Amino acid sequence: MRTAIVSAMHEELSAVLDLMPDEQRQEAAGREFWVGHLHGQDVVAVLSRIGKVAAATTAAVLIERFRVDRIVFTGVAGGLAPGVNRGDVVVAEAFLQHDLDASPIFPKYEVPLYGLERFATDARLTAELEAAVRRALPGTRLHRGLVASGDRFVSTTAESLALQAALPDALAVEMEGAAIAQACHDFRVPFAAVRTVSDRADDEAHGDFVSFIREVASRHSAAIVEALLSAG
């Protein structure tokens, strides 16, 4: 089985690559794909870049060219739901595009011609990812549920409150997951995602975002990936 490990930020990818003893670089679609092993398992690690289009392109190349059997995304997100705070971890059960609106032709949030607004993650892989989080980060508060994706960095209290009102069951907001979830739905490839909460997606969101990724989120990503793959 070949597992793809996808990150949106360089710091997170570097932390995963540090775990791989034999990675070899291959280029495709303007990206560097690192093919190797982690705990004896066949792995492809890649930086998706930021945003939905970049994420969908990355997923398609992973599936079509590198023939991955499953995709796992690690990264950061802004907390939306009450109680989802900085340093918590969110394991996604489904994704929705919060900035998709083709109304009145289609209902708001519904992906045109799919009849769906939410794309579920793979139940088995998601359960394995949750178990990996609990092993890797004991004591860290863990949430499971809906994550909202959009092509903008939510960084004002007004927008955060508006999203909470529109999507009261959304735990967190980010910029890639829904696109990968849709691509994996199309190709029928299992997908799961974990996000470390970097901020509350409000007026303070931009403050020390980069330092949080470097000092906290990247370490979380590496620890979770290692726990997932070491379990077989």
C-alpha positions as a Markdown table, in Angstrom:
| # | Residue | x | y | z |
|---|---|---|---|---|
| 1 | Met | 0.0 | 0.0 | 0.0 |
| 2 | Arg | 1.3 | 3.4 | -0.9 |
| 3 | Thr | 0.4 | 6.4 | 1.3 |
| 4 | Ala | 0.5 | 10.0 | 0.3 |
| 5 | Ile | 1.4 | 12.5 | 3.0 |
| 6 | Val | 0.4 | 16.0 | 2.0 |
| 7 | Ser | 1.2 | 19.3 | 3.7 |
| 8 | Ala | 0.4 | 22.9 | 2.6 |
| 9 | Met | 3.4 | 24.5 | 4.4 |
| 10 | His | 7.1 | 23.9 | 3.9 |
| 11 | Glu | 7.7 | 23.5 | 7.7 |
| 12 | Glu | 5.2 | 20.7 | 8.0 |
| 13 | Leu | 6.6 | 18.8 | 5.0 |
| 14 | Ser | 10.2 | 19.2 | 6.2 |
| 15 | Ala | 9.3 | 17.6 | 9.5 |
| 16 | Val | 7.8 | 14.6 | 7.7 |
| 17 | Leu | 10.8 | 14.3 | 5.4 |
| 18 | Asp | 13.1 | 14.2 | 8.4 |
| 19 | Leu | 11.5 | 10.9 | 9.3 |
| 20 | Met | 12.1 | 9.3 | 5.9 |
| 21 | Pro | 15.5 | 7.6 | 5.5 |
| 22 | Asp | 15.6 | 7.1 | 1.8 |
| 23 | Glu | 13.4 | 9.7 | 0.1 |
| 24 | Gln | 14.0 | 10.4 | -3.6 |
| 25 | Arg | 12.8 | 13.6 | -5.4 |
| 26 | Gln | 10.7 | 13.4 | -8.5 |
| 27 | Glu | 9.1 | 16.4 | -10.2 |
| 28 | Ala | 5.7 | 16.6 | -11.7 |
| 29 | Ala | 3.2 | 19.4 | -12.3 |
| 30 | Gly | 5.7 | 21.9 | -10.9 |
| 31 | Arg | 5.9 | 20.1 | -7.6 |
| 32 | Glu | 8.5 | 18.0 | -5.8 |
| 33 | Phe | 7.3 | 14.6 | -4.8 |
| 34 | Trp | 9.4 | 12.7 | -2.3 |
| 35 | Val | 9.2 | 9.0 | -2.8 |
| 36 | Gly | 10.5 | 6.7 | -0.1 |
| 37 | His | 9.6 | 4.7 | 3.0 |
| 38 | Leu | 8.6 | 5.4 | 6.6 |
| 39 | His | 8.5 | 2.5 | 9.1 |
| 40 | Gly | 8.9 | 0.2 | 6.1 |
| 41 | Gln | 5.8 | 1.6 | 4.4 |
| 42 | Asp | 5.7 | 3.0 | 0.9 |
| 43 | Val | 5.2 | 6.8 | 1.1 |
| 44 | Val | 5.0 | 9.8 | -1.2 |
| 45 | Ala | 5.3 | 13.2 | 0.6 |
| 46 | Val | 4.5 | 16.4 | -1.2 |
| 47 | Leu | 3.9 | 20.1 | -0.6 |
| 48 | Ser | 0.4 | 20.9 | -2.0 |
| 49 | Arg | 0.9 | 24.6 | -1.8 |
| 50 | Ile | -2.0 | 26.7 | -0.5 |
| 51 | Gly | -5.6 | 26.9 | -1.8 |
| 52 | Lys | -8.2 | 24.6 | -3.3 |
| 53 | Val | -6.9 | 24.5 | -6.9 |
| 54 | Ala | -3.4 | 23.7 | -5.8 |
| 55 | Ala | -4.6 | 21.0 | -3.5 |
| 56 | Ala | -6.8 | 19.4 | -6.2 |
| 57 | Thr | -4.0 | 19.4 | -8.7 |
| 58 | Thr | -1.7 | 17.7 | -6.1 |
| 59 | Ala | -4.3 | 15.1 | -5.3 |
| 60 | Ala | -4.9 | 14.3 | -9.0 |
| 61 | Val | -1.1 | 13.9 | -9.7 |
| 62 | Leu | -0.7 | 11.7 | -6.6 |
| 63 | Ile | -3.4 | 9.4 | -7.8 |
| 64 | Glu | -2.8 | 9.3 | -11.5 |
| 65 | Arg | 1.0 | 9.4 | -11.6 |
| 66 | Phe | 2.1 | 8.0 | -8.3 |
| 67 | Arg | -0.7 | 5.5 | -7.9 |
| 68 | Val | -1.2 | 6.2 | -4.2 |
| 69 | Asp | -3.8 | 4.0 | -2.4 |
| 70 | Arg | -4.7 | 6.6 | 0.2 |
| 71 | Ile | -4.1 | 10.3 | 1.0 |
| 72 | Val | -3.5 | 11.8 | 4.4 |
| 73 | Phe | -3.4 | 15.6 | 4.8 |
| 74 | Thr | -1.7 | 17.3 | 7.8 |
| 75 | Gly | -1.7 | 21.0 | 8.5 |
| 76 | Val | -3.2 | 23.8 | 10.5 |
| 77 | Ala | -6.7 | 25.4 | 10.7 |
| 78 | Gly | -8.5 | 28.2 | 12.4 |
| 79 | Gly | -10.9 | 27.2 | 15.1 |
| 80 | Leu | -14.6 | 28.1 | 14.6 |
| 81 | Ala | -16.8 | 26.2 | 17.0 |
| 82 | Pro | -16.8 | 27.2 | 20.6 |
| 83 | Gly | -14.2 | 25.2 | 22.5 |
| 84 | Val | -12.0 | 24.6 | 19.5 |
| 85 | Asn | -8.9 | 26.4 | 20.6 |
| 86 | Arg | -5.3 | 27.0 | 19.8 |
| 87 | Gly | -3.2 | 23.9 | 20.1 |
| 88 | Asp | -6.2 | 21.5 | 19.8 |
| 89 | Val | -6.3 | 18.9 | 17.0 |
| 90 | Val | -9.2 | 18.4 | 14.6 |
| 91 | Val | -9.7 | 15.2 | 12.7 |
| 92 | Ala | -12.1 | 15.8 | 9.8 |
| 93 | Glu | -15.1 | 13.6 | 9.2 |
| 94 | Ala | -16.3 | 15.7 | 6.2 |
| 95 | Phe | -15.4 | 18.8 | 4.3 |
| 96 | Leu | -17.5 | 21.7 | 2.8 |
| 97 | Gln | -16.5 | 24.7 | 0.7 |
| 98 | His | -17.7 | 27.7 | 2.6 |
| 99 | Asp | -17.1 | 30.1 | -0.3 |
| 100 | Leu | -19.0 | 28.0 | -2.9 |
| 101 | Asp | -22.3 | 29.6 | -3.9 |
| 102 | Ala | -24.0 | 28.8 | -7.3 |
| 103 | Ser | -27.4 | 29.8 | -6.1 |
| 104 | Pro | -30.1 | 30.2 | -7.3 |
| 105 | Ile | -29.3 | 27.5 | -9.8 |
| 106 | Phe | -28.0 | 25.2 | -7.0 |
| 107 | Pro | -28.3 | 25.5 | -3.3 |
| 108 | Lys | -25.6 | 27.4 | -1.5 |
| 109 | Tyr | -22.6 | 25.2 | -0.7 |
| 110 | Glu | -23.7 | 22.4 | -3.0 |
| 111 | Val | -21.1 | 21.4 | -5.6 |
| 112 | Pro | -22.9 | 21.8 | -9.0 |
| 113 | Leu | -23.8 | 18.5 | -10.7 |
| 114 | Tyr | -22.8 | 16.4 | -7.7 |
| 115 | Gly | -25.9 | 16.9 | -5.5 |
| 116 | Leu | -23.5 | 17.1 | -2.5 |
| 117 | Glu | -22.3 | 19.9 | -0.3 |
| 118 | Arg | -20.2 | 17.8 | 2.0 |
| 119 | Phe | -17.6 | 15.2 | 1.1 |
| 120 | Ala | -17.0 | 12.6 | 3.8 |
| 121 | Thr | -13.5 | 11.4 | 4.7 |
| 122 | Asp | -12.9 | 7.6 | 4.6 |
| 123 | Ala | -14.3 | 6.2 | 7.9 |
| 124 | Arg | -11.6 | 3.5 | 8.4 |
| 125 | Leu | -8.6 | 5.8 | 7.6 |
| 126 | Thr | -10.1 | 8.5 | 9.7 |
| 127 | Ala | -10.4 | 6.1 | 12.7 |
| 128 | Glu | -6.8 | 5.1 | 12.2 |
| 129 | Leu | -5.8 | 8.8 | 12.1 |
| 130 | Glu | -7.7 | 9.6 | 15.3 |
| 131 | Ala | -6.0 | 6.6 | 17.0 |
| 132 | Ala | -2.6 | 7.9 | 15.8 |
| 133 | Val | -3.3 | 11.4 | 17.2 |
| 134 | Arg | -4.2 | 9.9 | 20.6 |
| 135 | Arg | -1.0 | 7.8 | 20.6 |
| 136 | Ala | 1.3 | 10.7 | 19.4 |
| 137 | Leu | -0.2 | 13.5 | 21.4 |
| 138 | Pro | -1.7 | 12.2 | 24.6 |
| 139 | Gly | -3.4 | 14.9 | 26.6 |
| 140 | Thr | -4.1 | 17.1 | 23.5 |
| 141 | Arg | -7.7 | 18.0 | 23.1 |
| 142 | Leu | -9.1 | 16.2 | 20.0 |
| 143 | His | -12.2 | 17.1 | 18.0 |
| 144 | Arg | -13.9 | 15.2 | 15.1 |
| 145 | Gly | -16.4 | 16.6 | 12.7 |
| 146 | Leu | -16.9 | 19.0 | 9.8 |
| 147 | Val | -14.2 | 21.3 | 8.5 |
| 148 | Ala | -14.9 | 24.2 | 6.1 |
| 149 | Ser | -12.5 | 25.1 | 3.3 |
| 150 | Gly | -12.2 | 28.3 | 1.3 |
| 151 | Asp | -9.8 | 30.3 | -0.8 |
| 152 | Arg | -9.2 | 33.0 | 1.7 |
| 153 | Phe | -7.5 | 33.2 | 5.1 |
| 154 | Val | -10.2 | 33.9 | 7.6 |
| 155 | Ser | -8.7 | 36.5 | 9.9 |
| 156 | Thr | -11.4 | 38.8 | 11.1 |
| 157 | Thr | -13.8 | 38.3 | 14.0 |
| 158 | Ala | -16.7 | 39.4 | 11.8 |
| 159 | Glu | -16.1 | 36.8 | 9.2 |
| 160 | Ser | -15.5 | 34.1 | 11.8 |
| 161 | Leu | -18.8 | 34.9 | 13.5 |
| 162 | Ala | -20.6 | 34.9 | 10.2 |
| 163 | Leu | -19.2 | 31.4 | 9.4 |
| 164 | Gln | -20.2 | 30.1 | 12.8 |
| 165 | Ala | -23.7 | 31.4 | 12.2 |
| 166 | Ala | -24.0 | 29.9 | 8.7 |
| 167 | Leu | -22.3 | 26.6 | 9.6 |
| 168 | Pro | -22.9 | 26.0 | 13.3 |
| 169 | Asp | -21.4 | 22.4 | 13.1 |
| 170 | Ala | -18.2 | 23.4 | 11.5 |
| 171 | Leu | -15.3 | 22.9 | 13.8 |
| 172 | Ala | -12.5 | 24.7 | 11.9 |
| 173 | Val | -11.7 | 26.6 | 8.7 |
| 174 | Glu | -8.8 | 26.1 | 6.3 |
| 175 | Met | -8.0 | 26.3 | 2.6 |
| 176 | Glu | -7.4 | 22.9 | 1.0 |
| 177 | Gly | -9.3 | 19.9 | 2.5 |
| 178 | Ala | -12.5 | 20.2 | 0.6 |
| 179 | Ala | -10.7 | 20.2 | -2.7 |
| 180 | Ile | -8.7 | 17.0 | -1.9 |
| 181 | Ala | -11.9 | 15.4 | -0.5 |
| 182 | Gln | -13.7 | 16.0 | -3.8 |
| 183 | Ala | -10.8 | 14.8 | -5.9 |
| 184 | Cys | -10.6 | 11.6 | -3.8 |
| 185 | His | -14.4 | 11.1 | -4.1 |
| 186 | Asp | -14.0 | 11.3 | -7.9 |
| 187 | Phe | -11.2 | 8.7 | -7.9 |
| 188 | Arg | -12.6 | 6.6 | -5.1 |
| 189 | Val | -9.4 | 6.9 | -3.1 |
| 190 | Pro | -9.5 | 7.0 | 0.7 |
| 191 | Phe | -8.8 | 10.4 | 2.3 |
| 192 | Ala | -8.3 | 11.6 | 5.8 |
| 193 | Ala | -7.1 | 14.8 | 7.3 |
| 194 | Val | -5.9 | 16.2 | 10.6 |
| 195 | Arg | -5.4 | 19.9 | 11.5 |
| 196 | Thr | -3.7 | 21.5 | 14.4 |
| 197 | Val | -5.6 | 24.6 | 15.5 |
| 198 | Ser | -3.3 | 27.6 | 15.1 |
| 199 | Asp | -5.8 | 30.4 | 16.0 |
| 200 | Arg | -9.4 | 31.3 | 16.4 |
| 201 | Ala | -9.8 | 32.7 | 12.8 |
| 202 | Asp | -10.4 | 36.1 | 14.2 |
| 203 | Asp | -8.7 | 39.5 | 14.4 |
| 204 | Glu | -5.7 | 37.9 | 16.1 |
| 205 | Ala | -5.3 | 35.1 | 13.6 |
| 206 | His | -2.3 | 36.6 | 11.7 |
| 207 | Gly | -0.3 | 37.3 | 14.9 |
| 208 | Asp | 2.3 | 34.5 | 15.2 |
| 209 | Phe | 1.0 | 32.1 | 12.6 |
| 210 | Val | 4.4 | 31.2 | 11.1 |
| 211 | Ser | 6.1 | 30.7 | 14.4 |
| 212 | Phe | 3.2 | 28.4 | 15.5 |
| 213 | Ile | 3.6 | 26.3 | 12.4 |
| 214 | Arg | 7.4 | 26.0 | 13.0 |
| 215 | Glu | 7.3 | 25.4 | 16.7 |
| 216 | Val | 4.0 | 23.4 | 17.2 |
| 217 | Ala | 2.1 | 22.3 | 14.1 |
| 218 | Ser | 5.1 | 20.8 | 12.3 |
| 219 | Arg | 6.0 | 18.7 | 15.3 |
| 220 | His | 2.4 | 17.6 | 15.6 |
| 221 | Ser | 2.3 | 16.6 | 11.9 |
| 222 | Ala | 5.5 | 14.6 | 12.2 |
| 223 | Ala | 4.4 | 12.8 | 15.4 |
| 224 | Ile | 1.0 | 11.9 | 14.0 |
| 225 | Val | 2.3 | 10.6 | 10.7 |
| 226 | Glu | 4.9 | 8.5 | 12.5 |
| 227 | Ala | 2.3 | 7.1 | 14.8 |
| 228 | Leu | 0.0 | 6.3 | 11.9 |
| 229 | Leu | 2.6 | 4.5 | 9.8 |
| 230 | Ser | 4.3 | 2.7 | 12.6 |
| 231 | Ala | 1.0 | 1.1 | 13.5 |
| 232 | Gly | 1.0 | -0.6 | 10.1 |
